[in-house]
């Protein structure tokens, strides 16, 4: 049973809370209550993630209409690599996966003073480190672009990439601070503002592309990125004000909680560095191919991540604080059940989404992107990449859940070791497949690597938890595949008879037919996940 305690004017040995309410979340030992808590939170997060993905999709539609698959857009996407690398390593997934378990532990012990001390120290450290790294990256940007990032670009493209990168490094520092605040709010089981923030970010980029793009080109996108980062931060500040956050100008490097965050973060930094290396290798190899290759890979990647973000990331975000709380209380049997149930819910939706992306990719791309500068040639390039990316959706979705189970167990080393092995495999496969498949080989390498990582992580987390609910998991996978086959047949029939006219109407028709076919078959197969999905979407 989920319990919420409102504390007013409460005194603690470790600190004081005066004139404010603080919500402390406790979880008792029933699997039903924990799963309901996760899916209640997932309902909100999924709706907001869907809104975020929709605005992100609109963002890509506007960018595609303005810039298509041009060399200018290639430079913009390449320029993102370094700022994104710095954010991910210091304040993105690395810090979140290390910060939330420690901060949640403080809340579980009712150590509010320790929690806010940890927040202050980590925020100040991240701000200092991100600022220093951003300045260094800005200085050496020409060397990075010409030797490591995009040596295949023309000199003009390289100069544009350097200029765009320097401006976007401003947003990296802002996102560093905002990322810590999101971790605090998620630890309090508050998901509204963190999930709403990307919507503001996307709207800012849309405005930059739409209003400034015609006048100043891709620099309009960069202005949208920087302004969007400030809006992202402002939303988190509102949330911290609601929870009466206590900020202090301290570093507290010797603090035990700060050191624990650093200990957990170290392996995760290496793991994310490996992930970013994969993207870096893709950019480097694709920069030597025809113009538009990087853009086509980016569009296909984002389309693959659209269902992954709505389903897997939403559920994983909602589940992680519960995973961490269960581990903090030593409830490993409960944790095993919740991880298994969460995986079943994600697989139930990821399997049909994977096949749907592959079968319906051309109508989908024409419906969403083909307009303005995004021509039929752009559609062909993007569809080619998506054909290889699509089947990686299952792997990416499962890894989202399993990785958070490891982080909740205070084990960031195992996912890192797997990721490092995956980097070597991805680079090897990229080099082998790029010759016969072009940039599609880069997408295929990513998919194969992700599926291998998924298999290893599921096997290892099952060992750590004393097994998973294998019969139920296998049943979900088998019946989902049967229902997916029932979905794919009418989509293939429709795609073969499409003349290319009325792209929007035909694209929507396919989505409706596919969803109705899958859920209808799932009902006939009496899949229990249908009830969960119905509750989530009905809310």
N, C-alpha and C positions, 0 to 999 in steps of 0.2 A: 504494500500500500504506500502510495506517495504521500508524504507529509510535508507541509509548508509551515514554518514557524516565523511569525513576524515579531521581531525583537525591537522594543521601543525603550530608549534610555537605559539600555543594558550595559552593565559593567563587566569587563572581563579582566582576568589577571594579566592578560597580554595586551590589553588595550581598552579603549573606551569608544562606545557608540552612543552619541548624545543627540537627541532630537531627530532621529532618523529611523526608518524601517530598513531592515536587512533581511532578505529572504534566504533561509537555510534549507537546502533540499536533503531529505533523507529517503533512503530506499529500503524497504523491508524485503524479506526473503521469499517472495512469491514471484514465479516466472510471469504470471499473468499481469501483475501490477507493473513490472518492469517493461514488458513488451507493450502494454497499453500506454505507458508513459512515453516510450520511444515513438510509437506510431501516432500518439496525439501530437507530440512535437513535430514529427515528420509531416503531419498534415499541414501545419503552418509553414514549415520550412519548404516543403515540396511546392506549395502554392507560390511562395515568394521566389523560390528557385525557378519555377516555371515563368514567373513574371520577369525574372532576371534574364533567363534564357531567351524569352520572347524579345525583350529589348536588345539583348545581344544579337539576336537574329536580325532584328530591324537595323541594328548598327552595321552588320555585315551587308545587308541589302543596300543600305545607303552608300557604304564604302564601295561595294561592287559597282553600283550605278555610276559613281563618280570616277573610280579609278580602274575598274575591271581587273585584269591580271597584267598590269603594266609594270615596267621597270621601276617606276617611281614608288609604287606600292611595295615592290620587292625590297627596296631600300628601307622603307618605313618598318616593314616586318623584321628585317635583319637588325635594324637599330634597336628593336625591342629586346633582343637577346641578352645584352649585357645588363640593362636595368632589371629585367625579369630574373636573371641569374642572381644578382645581388639581393633582391628582395626575397627570393625563395630560400637562399642560403642563410640569411640572417634573421628575417622577421616573418617569413611566410610559413609554409607547412612545417619547416624544421622547428621553429620556436613554438608554434601552436601545439604540435604534438608533444613537446616537452613541457610547455608552460601549463596547459590545462590540467594534466594529472596532478601537478604539484599544487597549483592554486586550488583545485577541487579538494585536495587533501587538507589544506588549511581550513576550508569551509566546513568540511566534515568534522574536524576537531574543534570547530567554533573559534578558531584562531583568526579573528578578523584583522587584528593589528598585523599579524604576520602576513596575511593575504595582501593587505594594502602596501605593506613594506616591500613585499615581493614585486607587486605591480610597479611601484615607483622605481625600484632599482633596475628592473629589467627594461622598463621604458627608457630610462636615462641611458643605460648601456647601449641599447639598440639605436637610439638617436645619435649618440656619439660615433658608434661604429659605422652606421649607414652614411652619415655625413662625410666621414673620412674616406670611405670606399668610393662614394659618389665623386668626390673631388679627384681622387686618383684616377678613376675610370675616365673622367672628363679630360684629364691631361693626356692620357695615353690612348685616347680613342682612335686617332689616326693609325697608330701601330696595330691596335686590336683589329680594326676593320681590314686593313691591307694584308695582314699576315695570318690571322686566325679566324676571323668571322666570315668575310666575303672576298677572298682573294680573286675570285672569278668575275667580280663586278668591274665595270669600266671605271676609269678615274673619276668621272663625273658622278657615277652612282656611289662610289666610295666616299666622296666628299659630302654628298647629300646624307649618306648614312651617318657619318660622323656628326654632322650638325644636328640631325634629328635625335641622335642618342644623347647628346649633351643636354638638350632641353628635357628629354624624358627622365633623366636622372633625378630631376627635381621631384618628380612624382614618386620615385623609389624611396626617398627619405620620408615623405609623407605617409606612404603605405606602410613603412616600417612601424611607425607609432600606431597607426590605425589597426594593424594586425594584432598588436598586444591587447588593445582595447576590445577587439572582437573576441579574443580568448577569454577575457574577463566576463563578458556578457554571456558567452556560451556556457561558462562554468556556473553561472547563476540560472542556467536553463532559460536564458533569454535569447531568442533566435530572431525576433522580428527585425530589429535594426541592423544586425550584421547581415541578414539575408536581403534586406531592402537596399543596403548601401551599393551593391553592384548595379542596381537599377539606376541610381543617380549617376554612377560612373558612366554607364552606357549612354544615358540620355545626354550627358555632356559631350561625349565623343560624336554622337549623332548630330548634335547642334554644330559642333566644329566642322564636321564633314559637309553638312547641308548648307550652312550659311557662310562658312569661311573657305571651304574647299574650292569653290569656283574662282576665288580671288587669289588665294595664297597656296593652293595645292595641298600637299600632305602636311604642311605646317599647320593647317587648320585642324587636322587630326591631333597633332601634338598639343596644341592649345587645349583641345577638348580633354586630352589625357591628364594634363596638369590640373585644370579646373576640376575635373571629375575626381581626382585624388583628394583635393581639399573638401569636396562635398562628401566623399566617403568618410573622411576623418570627422567631419562635423556631426554626422549621424551617430558615430560611436561616442562622441563627447556628450551628446544628449542622453544616451543610455547610461553612461557613467554618472552623470548628474542625478539621474533617477535613483541610482543605487548609492548615492552619497559617497562616491569614491574619495579616498584619502590619498592625495598625491604629495610626495615629499621630494625635495631635491637631494637625493642620496644615490650612492652607488652600491654600498653594502656587499662588496665582493666576497667578504668573509661569511656572510649569512648562509646558514645551512640550506635554506630553500633555494636561494639563488644558485648555490653550488650544485644542487640537485638538478635544477633546470639546465645548467651548463653540462652536467654529466650526461643527461638524457639527450641533450641537443647535439652533442658532438657527433655521434654516429649518424644521426638523422641528417646533419649538414652534409656529411660525405655521401649519403644516399641521394639527397636531392641534387648534389653536385653531379652525381652520375646521371641522374635523369636529365638535367640541363645539358650535360655533355652530349646526350643523344640528340637533343634539338639542335645543338651547336653543330654537330657533325652533319645533320640533315641540311642545315643552312649552308655550310661550307661546300658540301658536295653538290647541292642544287644550284649554287651560285655559278657553277661552271656549265650548267645546262641552258636551254633556251629561256629567254625572258618569259616570266609568268609562272615558272615552275614552282618557285617558293610560294607565290600567291595561291596557286592551285592546291598545293599541299596544305596551306593554312585554311582555306575554305573547307576542304574535305575534313580536316582535323576538327574544326569547329562544329561541323554538321554531325560528326560522330559523337562529339562531346555533348551535343544538345540533349539527347535522352539520358546520357550518363549523368549529366548535371542535375536534371530534373528528378531522377530516381535515385541513383546510387549516392551521389554527393549529399542530397537532401537527407536520406535515411542515415548515412554515415555521420553527418553533422549532428543530427538529433540523437544518435545512439552513443556517440563518443563520451559525453559526460556521464551517461548511465553506466557504460563500461567501466569508466574510471572509478565511479562511486562504488560499484560492486567489488572491484578489485581492492579498493581501500578498506572495505569491510570484510575481506577474505571470503566472499561468497562466490567461489569459483564454479560450483555446480550451477548456480543461477546464471553466472556469466556464460558458461558453455551453452545453456539452453537459449539464452538471448542471442548469442552470436549465430547459432544455428537458425533460429527463427528469422533473424535479420537477413541472413544469406538467402534463405528460401524466398523471402519477399522480393529481394533484389533480382534474383535469377528469374522469377516469374515474369518480370517485366523486361529484363535485359535480353533474354533469348529471342522473343518476337521482335524486339526493336532492332536487334542485330540483323536478322534475316530481312526485315522490312527495309532497312537502310540499303541493303545490297540489291534487293529486287526492284525497289522503287526509286533508286538513286537519281536516274535521269529526270523523270517527272518531278521529283522533289526539288532538284536543283533548278530546273526551269521555272517552277512555281515560285521559288523563294528568291532567286538571284538573277535570272536572265532578264536584264533590262539595262538601258543606257550603255555604258562602256563594257558591261558584262555580256559578251556576245555568245553566240552558239559555240564558238571555239573555246571560250572560257568554260562553258558547261561541259564540253567533252573532256577538257583537261581535269576539271574538278571531279567529274564522275569517274574518271580513270583512277585517280588517287583514292576516292571513297570506296571503290570496289575492294581495295586492299585494306583500308583502314576499318571497314565495317565490322569484320569479325573479331577485331580487337576489343569491341565494346564489352563483350562478356568478361574478358580478362580485366579491363580497367574497372568495371563495376565491382567485381568480386574483390579486387585488390583494395579498393576504397574501404570496404568493411573489414577485411582481415588485417590490414595494416593498423587500423585503429584498435583492434583487439590486442595486437602486440604492444602498441603504445600505452594502452590502459594497464598492461602487465609490466610497465616500466622497462620494456625490452625494445629499444630502438636499434639494437645491433643486428638482430636477425634480418629484419627487412633490408637493412643497409647492405649486408653481405649478399643477399639475393639480388639486390639492385645492381651492385657492382658486377656480379656475374652476368647480369642482363646487359650491362653496358658493353662488355666485351663481345657478347653474342650479337647485340644489335649492330655494333660497328662492323663486325665480320660479315654479317648477313647483308648490310648496306653495301659494302664493297663488292660482294659477290653478285648481288641482285641488281645493282644500278646499271650494269652493262646490258643485260637482257631486257630489263623492264623499265629503264629510265627512272624518273622520279617515283614511279609506282613501286619500284623496288625498295625505296626508302620507307614507304608506307607498309609494305609487306614485312620488312624487317622488324618494324615496330610492333606489328600485330603478333608475329611469331614469338618475339621476345616476351611480350606481355602475357601471352598464354602460358609460356613456360614458367614465368615468375608466379603467376596465379596458382599453378599446380603445386609448386614448391611451398608457397606460403600457406595454402590451405592444409597441406600435409603437416607442416611444422606446427601451425597453430593448433591443430587437432591433437598433436602430441603434448603440447603445453597444457591444454585444457582437459586432458584425459579423454580425448575423443570428441566427436561431434554427433549430432543426431543423423547418422548416415542413412538409415532407411527412409526417413522423411525427405532428406536432401535428394537422394537418388529418385524418389518418387516424383518430387517437384520437377527435376530436370527432365525425366522421361516424359511425363505428361505435358510439360511445357513444349517439348519438341513435337509431340503429336499435335497439339493445338496450333503450333507454329506452322506445321505442314498444311493444316487446314486453312490457315491464313495466307500462305504463300501461293497456293494454287490459283485463287481468283485474281490475285495481284499480277501473276505472270500472264494470265489470260487477258487481263485488261491492258497490260503494257504492250503485248503483241499487237493489239488492235488500235493503239493510239496513233493518230496521224500527226500529232504535234500541235494541234490547234487547242485553244482554250486551256492554256497550261495551268492557270490557277484553279479553274473548276475541276479539271481532271486530276490535279494533284490532291485537292481536298477530297474528291471522290475516293481515291485510292486509300487515303488515310482512314476515312470512315469505314470503307469496306474491310480493310485490314483489321482495324480495331474490333469491329463487330464480329468478324469471323473468328478472331482469336478468343475473345471473351465468350462467345457463344460455344466454341469447342471446349473451353476451360470449364464452363458450367456443366456441359454434358459429361465431362470427365470427372466432375465433382471435386475440383481442386479447392482446397480450403483457402488458398491465397486469394481466391475471388472475393471472399467476404472482406478480407483486409483491404483489398483494392477498392471495393465498393464503399467501405466506410471512409477511406481517405478521400476519394474523389467526391463523395456525396457532401463532405464538409466544405 
